[in-house]
Amino acid sequence: MNPHLAPVAVPDPALLPHVQRLCDLTDPYTQGPEEEALFAAAMAEINAWHGERSPFFRSLYESTPPAEPYRAPLVHANFFKGHEVLSIPRDQVDLHLTSSGTTGQKSQMFFDTWTIRSAQRMVARIFERNGWITPDQEVNYLLYSYEPAEALNLGTAFTDNYLCDFAPARSVAYALRATGGGHEFDPFGCVAALRRFAEDDAPVRILGFPAFLFFTLERMEAMGLPPLRLPEGSLVILGGGWKGHADRRIGKEELYARVTERLGIPGDRIRDTFGSVEHCIPYIECDHHRLHAPVWSRVAIRSTRTLEPLPYGEPGYLHLVSPYITSVPAQSVVMGDLASLHPGDACGCELNTPWFTVHGRAGVSRNRSCAVAAAELMKGMS
């Protein structure tokens, strides 16, 4: 069994039994009255947990109308860029991650063992369901993320390196190379790695920022290189967006088509993801390329004027809820992303949970992310 699927216990089983049961569910997309009742009970437990341990959360909770779903106060993700709010002693912090690069505002998020391991187990459940855990099949990795360096604690770097645990590495190449004073995008190194991997018999896994992959494909075309055909079983898992390069962004369908054309990877093996350091629940596209909510979370859309919940199809702020997190009162986070929510049966895949489409960021000046910092490395490179 993959170690990330191993059991993990909540900090206090007597206080958090429903949180434990919810996060122990093995089918990532099961739903029904029993699962909804379990989710509500788990939210009540985690609200009580943070209310006892965080004066900040307690004051918010006491002023939240009981009619609010799960009575979960709304905390904007930007709050964590200026405040460190913990519900555990600092000596119980197992991991500290930030949300941006070397400049700009950073979310400071802290994780105890339960929180990070339960989130990792959710990723493993989704990978297992898709058949992407292959302990007996080596793969070559091309990571469109940051090469490990001293004191690097970016959430994206942590996630991409963690995703390498699901298949043994024959080799690993990084797009953002450590220079000693930072990182630089290496397009020629990416092209060379892809050409080398195409001559090998091991599948290739490409993980990370879609903009870097796009710029690599552009560079291949500019160099006059013929299309490659990467080995069968190759997989692309993207995440991080196009912040900072919106003027050059191409549609998801076009990007996927170019990956298929230039690298020979079929569309159902190309998946986008959504996630953040403030809300580590994994949202991974189905084979119809929709971001379905897993059983461990609930998704809502909030009006940009009133913050009231909006019906299916209407765009607003993305609101993400999950009781998994015991380290920080971030169980109900309003993101800086504009999105719309859709019913599960509007997708057409085998999953029935609601899914959402991200339309972009609300605001452009101070709402930075890892992808913004990373995109700056591409200035003058394309």
Long-range contacts (C-beta under 8 A, 24 or more apart in sequence): 2-124, 2-128, 2-133, 2-135, 2-165, 2-166, 3-165, 4-117, 4-120, 4-121, 4-123, 4-124, 4-165, 4-166, 5-121, 5-124, 5-125, 5-128, 6-121, 8-113, 8-114, 8-117, 8-118, 8-121, 9-114, 10-114, 10-326, 11-88, 11-112, 11-114, 11-326, 12-49, 15-45, 15-48, 15-49, 16-42, 16-45, 16-46, 16-49, 16-326, 17-45, 18-42, 18-44, 18-45, 18-323, 19-45, 19-46, 19-323, 19-324, 19-326, 22-295, 22-296, 22-323, 22-324, 23-118, 23-121, 23-122, 23-296, 23-324, 25-295, 25-296, 26-125, 27-125, 27-129, 27-295, 28-122, 28-125, 28-126, 28-129, 28-294, 28-295, 28-296, 29-129, 29-292, 29-294, 29-295, 29-351, 29-352, 29-353, 30-295, 31-295, 31-344, 31-352, 31-353, 35-295, 39-70, 39-295, 39-298, 39-323, 40-70, 42-323, 43-70, 43-71, 43-72, 43-321, 43-323, 43-331, 44-70, 44-71, 45-323, 46-323, 46-324, 46-325, 46-326, 46-331, 47-71, 47-72, 47-331, 49-87, 49-326, 50-87, 50-329, 50-331, 53-87, 53-88, 54-85, 54-86, 54-87, 54-329, 56-83, 56-85, 56-329, 57-85, 57-87, 57-329, 60-329, 69-298, 69-300, 69-309, 69-321, 70-298, 70-321, 70-332, 72-321, 72-331, 72-332, 73-332, 74-302, 74-307, 74-319, 74-332, 74-334, 75-329, 75-330, 75-332, 75-333, 75-334, 76-333, 76-334, 76-336, 77-107, 77-276, 77-278, 77-279, 77-333, 77-334, 77-335, 77-336, 78-105, 78-336, 78-367, 80-107, 80-108, 80-109, 80-278, 80-328, 80-330, 81-105, 81-106, 81-107, 81-108, 84-108, 84-110, 85-328, 85-329, 86-110, 86-327, 86-328, 87-326, 87-327, 87-328, 87-329, 88-112, 88-326, 88-327, 92-327, 93-327, 95-158, 96-153, 97-153, 97-154, 97-155, 97-158, 97-277, 98-153, 98-154, 98-155, 98-277, 99-154, 99-155, 99-276, 99-277, 99-278, 99-369, 99-370, 100-154, 100-368, 100-369, 100-370, 100-372, 100-373, 101-154, 101-370, 101-372, 101-373, 101-374, 101-376, 102-182, 102-373, 103-373, 104-366, 104-368, 104-372, 104-373, 105-366, 105-368, 107-276, 107-277, 107-278, 109-155, 109-277, 109-278, 109-328, 109-330, 110-327, 110-328, 111-280, 111-325, 111-327, 111-328, 112-326, 112-327, 114-326, 114-327, 115-280, 115-324, 115-325, 115-326, 115-327, 115-328, 116-280, 118-324, 119-280, 119-281, 119-282, 119-324, 120-162, 122-281, 122-282, 122-294, 122-296, 122-324, 123-162, 123-163, 123-282, 124-166, 125-294, 126-282, 126-284, 126-294, 127-166, 130-284, 132-166, 132-167, 132-235, 133-166, 133-167, 134-166, 134-167, 134-233, 135-167, 135-168, 137-167, 137-168, 137-202, 137-203, 137-233, 138-167, 138-168, 138-169, 138-170, 138-202, 139-167, 139-168, 139-169, 139-170, 139-202, 139-203, 139-204, 139-205, 139-233, 139-234, 139-235, 140-169, 140-170, 140-171, 140-172, 140-173, 140-193, 140-196, 140-197, 140-200, 140-202, 140-203, 140-204, 140-205, 141-169, 141-171, 141-172, 141-173, 141-204, 141-205, 141-206, 141-207, 142-173, 142-175, 142-190, 142-193, 142-194, 142-197, 142-204, 142-205, 142-206, 142-207, 143-172, 143-173, 143-174, 143-175, 143-207, 143-208, 144-175, 144-176, 144-190, 144-206, 144-207, 144-208, 144-209, 144-210, 144-212, 144-213, 144-238, 145-174, 145-175, 145-176, 145-207, 145-208, 145-209, 145-240, 145-374, 146-174, 146-176, 146-178, 146-183, 146-374, 147-174, 147-176, 147-177, 147-178, 147-183, 148-178, 149-178, 149-183, 154-370, 155-276, 155-277, 155-370, 156-208, 156-209, 156-239, 156-240, 156-370, 156-371, 156-374, 159-239, 159-275, 160-207, 160-208, 163-205, 163-207, 163-237, 164-205, 164-207, 167-203, 167-205, 170-200, 170-202, 175-208, 175-209, 175-212, 175-216, 176-212, 176-374, 176-377, 183-374, 183-377, 184-377, 185-212, 185-215, 185-374, 185-377, 185-378, 185-381, 187-215, 187-216, 187-219, 187-381, 187-382, 188-219, 190-216, 190-219, 191-216, 191-219, 191-220, 191-223, 191-225, 194-220, 194-228, 194-230, 194-263, 195-225, 195-228, 197-230, 197-231, 198-228, 198-229, 198-230, 198-231, 200-231, 201-231, 202-231, 203-230, 203-231, 203-232, 203-233, 203-234, 203-235, 204-230, 204-231, 204-234, 204-235, 205-234, 205-235, 205-236, 205-237, 206-234, 206-235, 206-236, 206-237, 207-236, 207-237, 207-238, 207-239, 208-238, 208-239, 208-240, 209-238, 209-239, 209-240, 209-241, 209-371, 209-374, 209-375, 210-238, 210-239, 210-240, 210-241, 210-242, 210-255, 210-272, 211-240, 211-241, 211-242, 211-245, 211-248, 211-249, 211-371, 211-374, 211-375, 211-378, 212-374, 212-378, 213-238, 213-255, 213-259, 214-248, 214-250, 214-255, 214-258, 215-378, 215-381, 215-382, 217-258, 217-259, 217-262, 217-263, 218-382, 219-382, 220-262, 221-262, 227-261, 227-262, 227-263, 227-264, 228-262, 228-263, 228-264, 229-263, 229-264, 230-263, 230-264, 230-265, 234-263, 234-264, 234-265, 234-269, 235-265, 235-269, 235-270, 235-271, 236-265, 236-269, 236-270, 236-271, 237-271, 237-273, 237-284, 238-270, 238-271, 238-272, 238-273, 239-272, 239-273, 239-274, 239-275, 240-369, 240-370, 240-371, 240-374, 241-358, 241-369, 241-371, 242-371, 242-375, 243-361, 243-368, 243-369, 243-371, 243-372, 243-375, 244-371, 244-372, 244-375, 244-376, 245-375, 245-378, 246-360, 248-382, 252-289, 256-289, 274-356, 274-358, 276-333, 276-335, 276-369, 278-330, 278-333, 278-335, 279-320, 279-322, 279-330, 279-333, 279-335, 280-324, 280-325, 281-320, 281-322, 281-324, 283-356, 286-347, 286-349, 286-350, 286-351, 286-355, 287-349, 288-347, 288-348, 288-349, 290-342, 290-347, 290-349, 290-351, 290-355, 290-357, 291-355, 291-356, 291-357, 291-358, 292-344, 292-347, 292-349, 292-351, 292-353, 292-354, 292-355, 293-353, 293-354, 293-355, 293-356, 294-353, 295-353, 296-322, 296-324, 297-321, 297-322, 298-322, 299-341, 299-354, 299-356, 300-341, 301-339, 301-340, 301-341, 301-356, 302-334, 304-338, 304-362, 307-334, 310-341, 312-340, 312-341, 312-342, 312-343, 312-346, 312-354, 313-340, 313-341, 313-342, 314-340, 315-339, 315-340, 315-359, 316-340, 317-362, 318-356, 318-358, 336-361, 336-362, 336-363, 336-367, 337-361, 337-362, 338-362
